[in-house]
Amino acid sequence: MRRLRVLELLTTIVVVGIFSNMQAELLIDRRDLFDEHSFVELVLWRVPQPVSPSTHGYQYRLAYVVHGVCVVRFDNERGKGDHRHVGGVESPIVFSGPDQLVADFKAEIARWNHENRDS
């Protein structure tokens, strides 16, 4: 089943390093089909300075898109810090490392799919 394959891919961070003037290191940049109507996109950078008001050295954007609509997104946009968007609701999250971030993101996808399985 394609869905299980995508979840397997999300359980291990694949490191793809690109250095650009030693300013930031790209750790993950991938887009995977979840099923015929949805995909996940993961982008994670190690940055030399925290993206304020975050206090860690990562910048990230994790998105789950269904029928062309982003229904789950975790990011740390400058000025907002670490947060998630689920449906139309934005709420803060606690960042405790890349592995936990991806685990929390996967759990949010599973929750969203469970709550919206009849949609």
C-alpha positions in Angstrom: 0.0 0.0 0.0 1.4 3.4 -1.1 0.4 5.1 2.2 2.5 2.7 4.3 5.5 3.3 2.0 5.3 7.1 2.6 5.0 6.6 6.3 8.1 4.4 6.2 10.0 7.1 4.3 9.0 9.6 7.0 10.3 7.6 9.9 13.9 8.1 9.0 15.4 11.5 8.2 17.4 11.3 5.0 20.2 13.8 5.1 20.9 15.7 1.9 23.5 18.4 2.5 24.0 21.4 0.4 26.2 24.2 1.5 25.6 27.7 0.2 28.4 30.1 1.5 28.2 28.1 4.7 25.1 30.0 5.7 22.6 27.1 5.9 22.7 23.4 5.4 19.7 21.7 3.7 19.0 18.5 5.6 15.7 17.4 3.9 14.0 18.5 0.7 11.4 16.0 -0.5 7.9 15.6 -1.8 6.3 12.2 -1.6 2.9 11.0 -2.8 0.7 9.9 0.1 -2.0 8.6 -2.2 -3.6 9.6 -5.5 -5.1 12.8 -4.0 -2.4 13.9 -1.5 1.3 14.4 -0.8 3.6 15.4 1.9 6.4 17.9 1.5 9.3 18.2 4.0 11.9 21.0 4.0 14.4 21.3 6.8 17.5 23.5 7.1 20.1 23.8 9.7 20.7 27.5 10.0 23.6 29.4 11.7 21.3 31.6 13.7 17.8 30.8 15.1 14.8 32.1 13.1 13.4 34.5 15.7 11.6 34.0 18.0 12.6 30.3 17.7 15.7 29.5 19.8 17.0 26.5 17.9 19.2 26.3 14.8 16.6 24.9 12.3 14.2 26.4 9.8 11.5 24.1 8.5 8.3 23.7 6.5 6.4 20.4 6.7 3.1 20.3 4.7 0.4 17.7 4.0 -1.7 18.6 1.0 -5.0 17.0 0.1 -6.9 17.7 -3.1 -4.6 20.8 -3.6 -5.3 22.2 -0.1 -2.7 22.3 2.6 -4.6 20.8 5.6 -1.6 20.3 8.0 1.5 22.4 8.1 4.3 22.8 10.6 6.7 25.7 10.2 8.7 28.3 12.0 8.2 31.5 10.1 10.2 34.5 11.2 8.1 36.5 13.8 5.8 33.6 14.6 8.2 30.9 15.9 7.4 27.2 15.9 3.7 26.6 15.1 1.3 24.4 13.2 -1.7 24.9 11.0 -4.4 22.3 11.0 -7.4 23.1 8.9 -7.8 26.9 9.5 -6.4 26.9 13.0 -2.9 28.0 13.9 -1.3 27.0 17.2 2.2 27.0 18.8 4.2 23.8 19.1 7.3 22.9 21.1 10.3 22.1 19.0 12.5 19.4 20.6 14.5 18.3 17.6 14.1 17.2 14.0 13.2 13.6 14.7 10.4 14.6 17.2 9.2 17.3 14.7 8.7 14.7 12.0 7.1 12.3 14.5 4.6 14.9 15.6 3.9 15.9 12.0 3.2 12.2 11.1 0.9 11.9 14.1 -1.0 15.1 13.1 -1.5 13.6 9.5 -2.8 10.4 11.0 -5.2 12.3 13.2 -6.4 14.5 10.4 -6.9 11.5 8.1 -8.9 9.7 10.9 -11.1 12.8 11.6 -11.7 13.4 7.9 -11.9 9.8 6.5 -15.5 10.3 5.2 -14.8 13.6 3.5 
